Amino acid sequence: MKYLKEVFNTVKKESPILFTIVMIHVVGALVCMGGLFIDERTLIGVNVWIKPLKFCISGAIYIMTVGFLITKYPYSTRKKNILNNIVSWTLLFEIGIIVYQAARGVRSHYNQESLFDGLLFAAMGILIAINVLIMVLFAFDSARLKLKTTKSIQVAIFLGWIVIIVGSWVGGQMISQMSHNVGVADGGEGLPLVNWSTVAGDLRIAHFFGLHGIQIIPLFAFILSKKWKTSTKNQIIAVVLFGLLYAAWIGYMFYQAKQGIPLINLN
C-alpha cells in the first residue's frame, strides 16, 4: 500500500490532468457497476455494461502507469505534459465511445452495421494507433536513454513496452478478422466477467496479458530488487528470464486461440 500510495501521489503531483482522467475512468467503472444491477439488457450473451466496465478499469490502470513511468524518463516538463495529455485524452475519448455504444445497446467493436457505427469504430482504431506509436517511442527511449531508476527495472520497463506492443498487435489480429473468437461466432459461453470463451479459441486472452505486461514485468523487477539482494547482473538476468517466460506465455495463448482451443474448457 505504501508504494501504491507513492505512485498515486507522484502522478497527481506531476500530471494533475492525467490523474483527473484516471479518476474519470474510476467513476465510469462505478457507473458501469451500477448499470449491471439496474439494466438487464444483454449483447452477445452478456450484460451491455460488462465491456465498458472492463475498459474503464484497464484504461485507468494503463493511464496511471504511463503517468508514473514517464517521471523516470529524462524528458523536459513540456514533453512529459504533451505525451501525458495525448495518452490520457485519446483513451478518454475511446472509453467515451465504448460507454456511449453500451448505453445504446450496440457493439462498440467490429460494428459496421451503420455508417455511424463504422465511423465510431474507425475513430477508436485511430486513437489506439496513436497510443501504439507512443508505446514505440517509450520502448525506443527505454533502450537508448538512462532512466531514473535501477538498471534491472529499466530493462523491465523496456521489456514491458515490447510486450504491450505485441499485445496491441494481437488486437490488430482481432480487427483483421472482425471478431475475437476463433472457431465460433463471438458470444456464447465464457468465463465470469472477462467472458473469455470456454468453447473456442479467444484472442482476447493473449491481448489482455500483452497489454498488462507493462505493469507485470516492471512490478516483478521492483519486488525482486526489494527482496533479493544480489548483483545488478543477476537482477537483470532474472528480469530478462521472467520477461521471456511471460512473452512465451502470451505466444502460447495466441497459438492456442488460433487453433480454436479455449483457455479453460468447462464442457
N, C-alpha and C positions, 0 to 999 in steps of 0.2 A: 504493500500500500504506500510505503514511503516513496518508492521510486515512481509509482504511478502518479502520485501527487506532484512529484517534481516535474514529470512530463506535462501535466495539465498546467501547472504554474508557468513553466517555460514557454509553452505555446501561447498561453493567454497574454503573457508579457510581450513576447516578440511579435506576435501577429494577432491582435485583437479581432480583426475582421475574419480571419480564418477560424479563430476559436468560436466566434459567433455563428458561423456557418456550420461548424461541428454541432453546436447546441441546437441549431435549427433541425439538423438531422435527428438528434436525440428526441426533440419534441415530435418530429414526424413519426418516429418509431412508436412513441406513446400513443399518438393519434391512430396509427395503424393497429396497435394492440386493441384500442377501443373499438375500432371497426370490426375486429374479429368477433366481438361479443354482440354487436348490435346490427351487423349486416350479414345476412345469411347467403348472399349471392356467391356463386362459385364460377370459376373459369378454368377450363381444362381439368376439372376434378378437385380443385382446391379453392378455398376462400379467396376472394379477389384481393384481400389485404395482405396475404402472405408474402407475395413478391415485393411490394413496396416496403414491408417491414424488414425483410432481409436486406434490401438495398440501402435502406436508411442506416441500419446497423453497420453494414460493411463499409458504406461511404464515410460514416463518422470515424470509423477506425482508420481508414486509409488517409483521410484528410488530416487527422490528428498526427498520424505517423509522419506524413510529409512535413507538417508544421514543426515537428520536433527534430527530425533528421536534418532538415535544411539548416538548423542552427549549428550543425557540425561542419558545414562547408564554409570555406574561406571566401564567401561571396560578399559583395557590398550589400548594404542595407537595401538599396534600391533594387538590386537584382533579386534579393530574397523576397521583397514585397511583390514584385512582378510575378515571380513564379508561384508564390503562395496564393495570390489573387486569381491567377489563371486556373490553378488546380481546384481551388475551393468553389469559385463561381461556375466553372464548367460542370462540375459534379453536382452542384446545387440545381442547375438547370436540368441536368439529366434526371435527378430524383424527382424534380417537379413534373417532368413529363410522365414518369412512371406512376406517380401518385395520381396525376390527372387521368391517365388512362384507366387506372384501377377504379377510380371514382365513377368513370363511365361504364365500367364493367366489360372493358375490351382489353385485348393483349397490347402490351407496350412493345414487346419484342417480336420480330418476324411478322409484323402485321402489315399486310399490303391490301387489306380489304377495301380501302378507300384511298383517294389521293391524300387526304388529310392525315390519315393514319400512316401512310407510307412516308410522308414528309417528316412526321414526328420521329419515326424510326430512323430515317436518314440523318436527322439532326442529332439523335443520340449517338449514331456512329461517328459523326464528325467530332462531337465533344469528347468521345473516348479516344479517337485518333490523336487529338491534341494532347491528351494526357499520356498516351504512349510515347509520343515524341519527347515529352518532358522526362519520362522514365529513362529513355535512351540517353538524354543529357546527364541525368543523375548517375547512371551507370558509367558513362564515359568519364565524368569528373571524379567518380569514386576511384577510378583506376589511375588517373593522372595527377590528382591533387592530394595534398596531405590534409586529412580531415582532423578535426579537433576531438580526437578520441584515440583509443589504443589501436595498434596495428591489426590485431585479430578482429576487433569489432569493425574496423574499416573494411577488412576483407569480407566480413559477414554482410555488411551493407552492400558491397559490390555484388556479391552472390545473390542477395535478396532482390536487387534490381534486375539482374539477369533472369531470375526465376519468374518474377512478376511479368516481365516482357514475354516470356514463354507462355505464361498463363493467359496473357492478353491474346497471344496468337491462337490459343485454343478457342478463345471467344470468337476469333475470326473464322475458325473452322465451323462453329455453330452457325454463324451468319451465312457462310457459303452454302450450307445445306438447309438454311432457314428452319432449323429445329435443333433441339439439344439431345433428343433421344436417338438411338441407333437401333434399328430393327423393328420399332413400333412407332406409332404417332405419339407426339408429346401428350403428356397426361397419363392417366391410369394409376396403378398402384405405386406408391412411393414411401420413402422413409418419412417419419414425422417431421414437420416444419420445413426441412430442406427439400422434401419431396423428390429426392433422388430415386430414380426408377428402381424397382425391385424385380422387374420382369424383363428388362432390356438394358443395353448399354446407355450410359448417360454422361455426356461430355462435361456437364456442369461440375462433376467431381474433380477432374483434373484442373478445370478452370478455377474452382474455389481454392484448392491448395496452392495453385500457382499464384493467384492474386495475394494470398496471405503469406507468401514466402518472405516478403519484405518486413513482416513483423516477426515471424517464427525464427528465421535464421539469425538475425541480429540479437533477438532475445536469448537464443541459445548461447551465442558468443558472450553476451553480457553476464548471464548466470555462470557460465564457465569461468570467466575472468574473476568472479567473486568467490567461487567455490574451489577452484583448482589453482593453487599457487605453483606455477611451473614457468618454464622459459617462454618467451614470446614465440619462438619457433614451434614449440609443442602446442601452444594455444592455436596458432594459425593452422597447423596440420589437422588438429581436431575439428576446427571450424570448417575447413575445406572438405574433410571427410563427411561431416554432417550435411553440408550443402550438397555434396554429390549424392548422398543417400536420399536426401529429400527430393532432389531433382529426379532420381531414378524412380522414386515412388510416384511422382507425377507422371513420368513417362509410362510407367506400368498402368496407372489408372487410365491414361489416354488410350493405350493399346487395348486394354480390356474393354473399354467402352466402344472402341471402333469395331471390336469383334462381336458387339451386341450382348456382352456379358454384364449383368448388374454387379454393383459392388457387393451387395448382400441380397441373396435370393431367399425370399421368405415363403416361397411356394413349395 
